[in-house]
Amino acid sequence: MLSSKFLKDIMTEAYPIIQRQLEDAKVIASFRELVTANGGDWSALKALMKAHVEDSLDESGDGKRVRKILDKADSSNAYAEMLGLANMNEKNFISGDDEQDEEQPDTISALLSDTSLGLVRASSITKSEPQPSQPAGSDLTNSQALNGQVATHSDIGNPISSETQHEGSAGQSEELAQSNADAAGEAEEPPKAEASPAPKYAAPGVVTWETYPPEGVTRSAVSIAFANIGQDAATIRFDLEKGQADPIVKIGKEILDGWARFMTARDMTELDGKPLSYPVVQYDGTDPLIDAIKWNVEGRVLDENQKRQIAATLTRQNPKRKDDIHQAFELWMEPV
């Protein structure tokens, strides 16, 4: 039988441990955001690090857990190569006497100092990078039509100037006869068409499933304004587990709606241990600001005061859309 004293003793011992777990969870979340902001696959990286730690604690020292992960054809192989875990040997687990005397550098600082990785701290990201594949008018501060992603085009070629044509005409008669002789009986080979690069995203309105984004993501101004107010984390996780979560709506690499679903899914795995797949769709509407507001109002539990606070934030960012914003929040009257 459990006694009151027994439970109190357990609580006394477990309390500081649970407290540290909660604090560590916040640190892990910051690592996840840092890796995700730089276009990395946190789930794969975390699984690789966990396997490495477990292997280091295993007396056999054969690195079997890391090798098992590397058998999978995903980004874990690239991360293992970058971290020096691709070819596991005794040196990976047992450092020499000289190495033990040296001060070990901070892992995150070491990664950030490596310019070849192109990593930045999440706290230093103050402005979203421009989206080359995003059409003009996609800024959330206006209501211009957005019909999805539009690829940018480089110059195909420059027209030949009259001066160039004049210089090229000198000696043309002589070269013509020789070129005709060389090409006699030979058909000119048509130029080979270059394969166009595969698009990063599906067409607007087409729902796809992914385990990690094709490039680093950014968060829309509307999503930032709503933050996590009125959200149910347990419901979000349950819907993702059951495969019934609404698609994450994006404009190019910017997440217009579904930031919480994205961050939660990135920290979840399937039953087989692989990263969880989640639905994604490119925005196909005409007014991202108002659509995003309506989606968030419908998907959250917000009181009148919370609605007015968020509406005020968005109105400061979009003063010309004040009436539209208040209508989307169903705020028909200003507070007295």
N, C-alpha and C positions, 0 to 999 in steps of 0.2 A: 504493500500500500504506500502511495505517495503521501508524505507528510509535508506540513507547511515549512518546517525547517529545511527539509531536503530541497524543496523548490526554491527557497530563498538562497540556499547555498549555491544551487545551480545558477540562479540569476546573478548572484554576486560574481561568479567566475565567468559567466558567458557575456555579461553586459559589456565590458570593455572590448571583447572580441567582436561582438556584433557592431559596436560603435565604429571600430576600425574598418569593418567590412563596408559599412555605409560610406565612410570617408574614402576608402579605396575605390568604391564604385564611382564616385564623382571623378576621381583621377582617371580611371579607365575611360569614362565617358568623354573626358577632354582629349585623351589619346585618340579615341574613335573619331571625334569631330576633326581633329588635326589631320588624321590620315585621309578621311573622306573628303575634306576640303581640298586636299592635294590630289584627288582622283584615285586614291588607293582603295584596296579591298580589305577593310578592317577585319571581316570575318575570317578571311584566309590568313591574314597576318597574325591574328590572335591565336588561331588554331596552331599555326606553326610555332609561335612562341611557347604556347602551353606544352606542345609535344617536346620541345627542346628542354624546357624546365623538368618535365617528367623524366626524360632520358638522362638528364644530369643527376637526378636523384636515384636513378636505377644503378645498382651495384654492378650489373653486367656491363654497362657502358657501351652497348652496341649500337645505340642510336636508332633502334627499330621503329620508334614512333615517328620520328622525323622522316625516315625513309618511306614509311607507309603513306605519309601525306604527300611526299614528292612523287609518288607513283601516280597521283592524280594530275590530269592535264589542266591545271588552272594557274592562277597568278602566284600560288605558293612557291613554284619553282623559281620564278623571278626573284621573289623576296628572299628565298634561301640563298640564291646566288649572291645577292647584294649583302646578305648578312654573313656570308662565309659558311653556310650550313649545307651547301650542296654536296660536298664531298666530306662526309663525316669520318673522322679518325680520332685517334687517341688525343691529339693536340686540341681538338675541339672541346674535350671534356676535362683534360688535365693540363694545366699550364705549368711551365717550368718554374724553377726557384726564382730566376731573375724576374719573370713576369709577375710573380706574386708580390715582389717588393715594390713594383711600380704602382703608382696611383691609377686606378681605373677611371677613365673619363666618363662623364655623364652620357648615357646612351642617346637621349633625345638631342642634346647639344651636339653630339658627334654626327648624328644624322642630319641635323639642320645645317651644320657647317660644311657638309659635303655638297659643293655647288653642282656636282653632276646629277644629284637627285632632284634639285629644283624644289625643295620643300620650304614651306614658310609656316610660321606659327599661326594658329587660328586667331589669336588675339591681335595679330598685326594686319589682318585682312580687314581693311576699312572701306573698300569699294569693290563692287563686283567688276570682274573683267568684262570688256566688251565681247559680245557674242557674234563672231563673224558670220555664223549661219542664220542669224536672226533677222527678220525683215525689218525695214524701217517702220516706225510706228508701233513697235512692240513695247515701248516704255509704258509702265503702268500709270504714268501720270497723264495719259491721254486716252481717248477712246477710238483711235483709228483702227480700222479693220485689221485683224490678224488672221491670216488663213494658213498659219503654220510656218514651217521653216522654209526659207528661201536661200538657196546656195548663192554665194558670191561668185563673180566671174572675173578672171584676170583678162588683160588684153590679149586677144588672139594674135594680133600682129599689127605692125604699123604700115601705112600705105607708102609706096615707093615715091620719093620726091622726083620732080622733073629733072633736077640736077643729077640725081643718081641714074635716072634713065638715060640722060645724055652721055654720061661717062661710060655707061655700060654699052652704048651703041657703037663706040669706037672699035673697029676691027671685027664687027659682028658678022660681016659677009665672009671673012676668012674662017672664023670659028664655025660658022654654020655649015660650010661644006665639010669640014673635018668631022663635026659631030654627027652629020647625016651619014657619013661613011662608017663611023664607029658603031652607029646604031642600026645599020642596015640589017634587015632581017630579024632584028631583036625587038620585041615588044617591051615598052617601058613598064616596069613593075609598079603597080599602084602603091601609094604610101600605106603603111600599116596603121590601122586605127588604134590609138592608145586606149586601153581599158580605163573607163572612168572609175574613180574611187567609190567604194561602197558607202552609201549614206550612213551616218551615225544613228539616225532616228527613222522610225516608220512615218508614214504619211499622217498628217493631222487627223485625229479621230479614230485611228487604228490602235486598239489595245494590244500591247505586247507584254511579255514577261521577262524580267531580267533578274540576275543575282547581284550585279553591280553595274553602275552606270558606265557608258563608254568614255566619259570624261568627267572631270571634277564638276560638282554641282554648285549652284548658288541659290540663295533663298530670296524670294520675292519680297517687296516692301509690304505687301498685304499680309503675307505670312508672318513677317517679323512683327507687325503691329498687333496681330492676334496672339502671338506667342503661344503659350500652352494654357491660356485661360479657358476654363470650361470644358477641358478635354478629360476623357476617361481612359487612362493608360491601359487598364485591364481590358477594356472593350476593344481597344486598338489591337492589342496583342492577340486576343481571342479571334478577332476577324481575320487577322493575318494567318494564324494557325489553321483556320478552317478554309482558307482560300476565298473568303467572301468580302475582303476589304475593297473599298472603292479604289479605282486606279489613281495613281499619283499623276497629277496633271502638270505638264512641263511646257515651257516655251524654250526650245533649244535645250540648253543645260540648266536653265533657271526653273526651280520648282515653284510653280504658281500656287498649287494647293496639294497638301499631303506631306508636309515636312515631318510631322510626328510619325506618320506611317513609314516614311522612308528611313528615319533614324532608328525606329524600333525594328524594322525588318532587317536592317543591316547587322543587328546584334543577335539575330535568331538563326537557327539551323533547322534543316529538314531531319526526318527520322534517321536518315543514313549519315548524318553528320555534315552534309554539304550545306553551303549557304542557302538561306531561304529565298525562294523566288517570289517576286511581288509584281503586281500589274502596273504598267506605265502607259500613258497616252499623251501625245502631243496636242496642245490646245488647238481647237478648231473653231472657236467663237469669234466674236467681233469686239467684245468689251471685257478684257481680262480683269480690270479693276472691280467692276460691278459683279461679274460672275463669281469671282473669288470671294467677295463679301457674302454673297447669298449662300454659297456652299458652306462657308464657315459658320454662318448664323444657323443654318439648318443642322449642321453636324455637331454643334456644341450646346451646352446649357449655359446661357448668358442671361444675367438680370439686366434691368433697364440701365443701371448705372454703368455696368461694364460695357454695354453697347455704346453708350454715349462717350465713354472714355476712348474706346477704339475708334469710333467715328470721328472724334476730335483730332486724333493723331493723323488719320488718313486725310481729313479735310485740310490740315496744315500742309500736307504734302501735295494735295490736289485741290487748291482753293476754288478753282472753276467748276469742280464737280460736287460742290457741297450738297446741292439739292438731290442729286443722284445718289450720293452716299447715304444721306439720311433716309431716302426711300428704301434703299437696299437693306438698311438696318430696321426698317419699319418704325422710324422715329418721325412721326408726322408733325410733332409740335416741339418747339424749343422749350426747355425747362424754364419755369417762371423764376 
